[in-house]
Amino acid sequence: MSCCVQRHRVLPFHRIEVRISDTMAGSALKYLPFNQKWTGSSFEKVSLKSLGLIIQLNHSTVCENPLPCHTSLAIIHTNGIHEVAFRYCGCSRAISPHLQLLRRRIYPSSQLNIMTCATFESLNTLHKVSLTTKSSTYDLHRALETLTNNTGINVPKSKYRPLSRMLLQWRHLKLLMWAGRGHDPTGPEGTKPGELALRCPSCPYLDINLPEGWRDASLRERQV
């Protein structure tokens, strides 16, 4: 198990599979379902966190003053909801815990007592899915629950509210990024009403898609 934990230091959101012999369960069950292991008489859920995987933030190796994360920290990823153990950096080069998570492309649902996060990949995927399928955040959350456990037993604790908050903030940050507000001297705070709206490409705009002398054009030319 130690080699499994070591290899997944940079892949903490994988759902591991435990190989069993053909004589134990037949060739059709050569690989067990996600997050399960064979105890000799039944399947038992197992996760990388339960095997001892701990991810150190703000360092590539070991921190001299590691700080534990919340014991029930949940991470939303594209393949479901995970329980992951992080260690925040508390040494002289430390920054705020939420910034340490953001540097690892993990978006926290709060900045104080962080209990739920989502990876950038999951937020981007859910954003695109909601735009193309018109699915509600509740439907997206139910899909994540099913990806985590589709048996209806031991369903993970609901993360609907923090997920809604993170998706709302993610959409707003995307709009600010597309509008170039990060490069403006006034920043996001200087954004005026309507500046994040997308212009209709079919509507006429001065100095954009209207030719010179358009005011002097005849009625026939205007209709064309």
C-alpha positions in Angstrom: 0.0 0.0 0.0 2.9 2.4 0.6 3.8 2.4 -3.1 0.2 3.2 -4.0 0.2 6.2 -1.6 3.6 7.4 -2.9 2.5 7.3 -6.5 -0.7 9.2 -5.8 0.9 12.2 -4.1 0.3 14.1 -7.3 -2.9 12.2 -8.2 -5.0 12.5 -5.0 -8.3 12.4 -6.8 -7.9 9.0 -8.4 -10.3 6.2 -7.4 -8.0 3.3 -6.8 -8.8 -0.3 -7.7 -7.5 -3.4 -5.9 -6.6 -6.4 -8.1 -7.9 -9.9 -7.0 -7.2 -13.3 -8.3 -9.4 -15.1 -10.8 -10.0 -18.0 -8.3 -11.4 -15.6 -5.8 -14.1 -13.9 -7.8 -13.8 -15.0 -11.4 -12.4 -13.2 -14.4 -15.4 -10.9 -14.7 -14.5 -9.3 -11.3 -10.7 -9.1 -11.9 -10.9 -5.5 -10.9 -13.1 -4.3 -8.0 -15.4 -1.3 -8.2 -14.1 2.1 -7.4 -12.8 2.7 -3.8 -13.3 -0.9 -2.6 -11.1 -3.8 -1.4 -11.8 -7.4 -0.7 -11.7 -8.4 3.0 -12.1 -12.1 2.4 -15.8 -12.1 2.8 -17.1 -8.8 1.5 -16.2 -5.6 -0.2 -15.0 -2.7 2.0 -14.7 0.9 0.9 -11.1 2.3 0.9 -9.7 5.7 -0.1 -6.3 7.2 -0.4 -6.9 9.2 2.7 -7.6 6.0 4.7 -4.3 4.5 3.4 -2.4 7.5 4.8 -2.1 9.9 1.9 -1.4 13.5 3.1 -0.8 16.3 0.6 1.6 19.0 1.7 0.8 22.5 0.3 3.2 25.3 -0.5 6.1 22.9 -0.5 7.5 20.3 -2.9 8.8 18.3 0.0 8.4 18.7 3.8 7.3 21.8 5.7 9.0 22.5 9.1 5.6 23.6 10.6 2.7 21.8 8.9 -0.8 22.7 9.9 -3.6 20.1 9.5 -6.7 20.8 7.5 -10.3 20.1 8.6 -10.7 16.5 9.4 -13.8 16.3 7.1 -12.4 18.3 4.2 -14.2 17.3 1.0 -12.9 18.0 -2.5 -15.3 18.0 -5.5 -13.7 16.7 -8.7 -14.9 15.6 -12.1 -15.3 12.0 -10.9 -17.1 12.7 -7.7 -16.6 13.9 -4.1 -13.4 12.9 -2.3 -12.1 13.1 1.3 -8.5 14.3 1.1 -6.1 15.2 3.8 -4.0 18.4 3.3 -1.3 20.0 5.4 -1.1 23.7 5.1 2.2 25.4 5.3 2.8 27.3 8.6 6.5 28.2 8.3 8.1 31.6 7.5 7.2 31.4 3.9 3.5 30.6 4.5 0.6 32.4 2.9 -3.1 32.1 3.7 -4.6 28.6 3.5 -7.1 29.5 0.8 -4.3 30.9 -1.3 -2.3 27.7 -0.9 -5.2 25.8 -2.2 -5.7 28.1 -5.1 -2.1 27.6 -6.1 -2.9 23.9 -6.4 -5.9 24.7 -8.6 -8.3 23.9 -5.8 -11.1 26.5 -5.2 -12.2 26.8 -1.5 -15.8 27.5 -0.7 -14.8 29.9 2.1 -11.7 31.6 3.4 -12.0 30.8 7.1 -13.0 27.3 8.2 -12.5 25.5 4.9 -14.5 22.3 4.8 -15.4 22.0 1.1 -13.4 22.7 -2.1 -13.6 22.0 -5.8 -10.9 21.6 -8.4 -10.6 24.0 -11.2 -11.3 21.2 -13.6 -14.6 20.3 -12.0 -15.8 23.9 -11.9 -14.9 24.4 -15.5 -16.6 21.2 -16.5 -19.8 21.9 -14.5 -19.9 25.4 -15.9 -19.7 24.1 -19.5 -22.3 21.4 -18.8 -24.7 23.8 -17.3 -24.5 26.1 -20.3 -24.9 23.4 -22.9 -27.5 21.2 -21.1 -29.3 23.9 -19.0 -28.9 21.6 -16.0 -29.5 23.1 -12.6 -26.8 23.1 -9.9 -29.0 20.6 -8.0 -28.9 18.2 -10.9 -25.1 18.6 -11.3 -24.7 17.9 -7.6 -26.9 14.8 -7.8 -24.7 13.5 -10.6 -21.6 14.0 -8.5 -23.2 12.1 -5.7 -24.0 9.2 -8.1 -20.4 9.2 -9.4 -19.2 9.0 -5.8 -21.6 6.2 -4.8 -24.4 5.0 -7.0 -25.7 2.3 -4.6 -27.8 4.7 -2.5 -26.0 3.5 0.6 -23.5 5.8 2.5 -24.3 8.7 0.3 -21.7 11.5 0.9 -22.8 14.5 2.9 -24.6 17.1 0.8 -22.3 19.7 -0.7 -25.1 21.4 -2.7 -24.9 24.8 -0.9 -21.1 25.2 -1.1 -21.1 24.0 -4.7 -23.7 26.6 -5.6 -21.6 29.3 -4.0 -18.5 28.2 -5.8 -20.1 27.9 -9.2 -21.6 31.4 -8.8 -18.2 32.9 -7.9 -16.5 30.9 -10.7 -18.9 32.3 -13.4 -18.4 35.8 -12.1 -14.6 35.4 -12.1 -14.7 34.1 -15.7 -16.7 37.1 -16.8 -14.1 39.4 -15.2 -11.3 37.5 -16.9 -12.9 37.6 -20.3 -13.5 41.3 -19.9 -9.9 41.9 -19.0 -10.6 43.4 -15.6 -7.5 41.9 -14.1 -5.3 44.1 -16.3 -7.3 47.3 -15.6 -5.7 49.7 -13.0 -9.0 49.9 -11.1 -9.3 46.1 -11.0 -12.7 44.3 -10.5 -13.8 46.9 -8.1 -13.8 49.5 -10.9 -16.1 47.5 -13.1 -19.1 49.6 -14.1 -22.7 48.3 -14.7 -22.9 46.6 -18.1 -19.2 46.3 -18.8 -19.3 42.5 -18.5 -22.2 42.1 -20.9 -21.4 40.6 -24.3 -22.3 42.8 -27.3 -24.6 41.4 -29.9 -22.6 40.7 -33.1 -25.6 41.5 -35.3 -26.3 44.9 -33.9 -24.6 48.0 -35.5 -21.9 49.8 -33.6 -20.0 52.9 -34.4 -16.4 52.4 -35.4 -16.9 48.6 -35.4 -19.3 47.3 -38.1 -20.7 50.5 -39.6 -19.0 51.8 -42.7 -18.0 55.4 -43.1 -20.8 57.7 -44.4 -23.5 55.4 -43.3 -25.7 58.4 -42.3 -25.7 59.6 -45.9 -26.7 56.2 -47.4 -30.0 55.8 -49.1 -32.8 53.8 -47.6 -32.2 51.0 -50.1 -28.6 50.8 -49.2 -29.4 50.7 -45.5 -31.8 47.8 -46.0 -29.1 45.9 -47.8 
